[in-house]
Amino acid sequence: MTDYIQIAIRHEAGHSTAALCLGFPIQRVSVTKGIPFAEVILDSPERTNQERFIFLAAGIAGEQFFYGRYDPGGCGKDAAMISEKDGHSIDTYLPDALRIMKLNESLLRRFVGELTCRMLDELASESFAAGGSLDERSRLSFDLLSSEDIQRIWRETGTSICNQPSVQL
């Protein structure tokens, strides 16, 4: 698995962890065109823009947590979504998102482990079906974790420490 895919897995694990902690429903984590993507319902009227912005910053918080830095190019879509809703720079929300990662480290690590294993399994079975080596950058699309899988991981990992709005963190 390439470094790029490993970074993307940690990015999506960050989003998934924050989504659960902040009360955003996660539909699934899937792979589209070879890249993992957490599908989350952001426009719930019960959630504030501040919570949305922290969720969007949580992808880079996942990267920062594991690598001590994040890929500025990899957060373009998240930063644009914050800007569209008149938010500040994505870095403004990074401290709150990092706090969620630290308080829920076991959940974050569990997501990384599950996503990594499932990604490797899918790549191996696709490679086998293709009759040989399969480049990870090919245009693969498949589901990694369903909403049921995500809820099971959430239950097995324990209750979130940060299920209140971020201003109370």
HELIX and SHEET records of a PDB file:
HELIX    1   1 ASP A    3  LEU A   22  1                                  20    
HELIX    2   2 ASN A   49  TYR A   67  1                                  19    
HELIX    3   3 PRO A   72  CYS A   75  5                                   4    
HELIX    4   4 GLY A   76  GLU A   84  1                                   9    
HELIX    5   5 ILE A   90  LEU A  103  1                                  14    
HELIX    6   6 GLU A  105  ALA A  130  1                                  26    
HELIX    7   7 SER A  147  THR A  157  1                                  11    
HELIX    8   8 SER A  166  GLN A  168  5                                   3    
SHEET    1   A 3 ILE A  35  VAL A  40  0                                        
SHEET    2   A 3 ILE A  26  THR A  32 -1                                        
SHEET    3   A 3 PHE A 142  SER A 146 -1                                        
END                                                                             
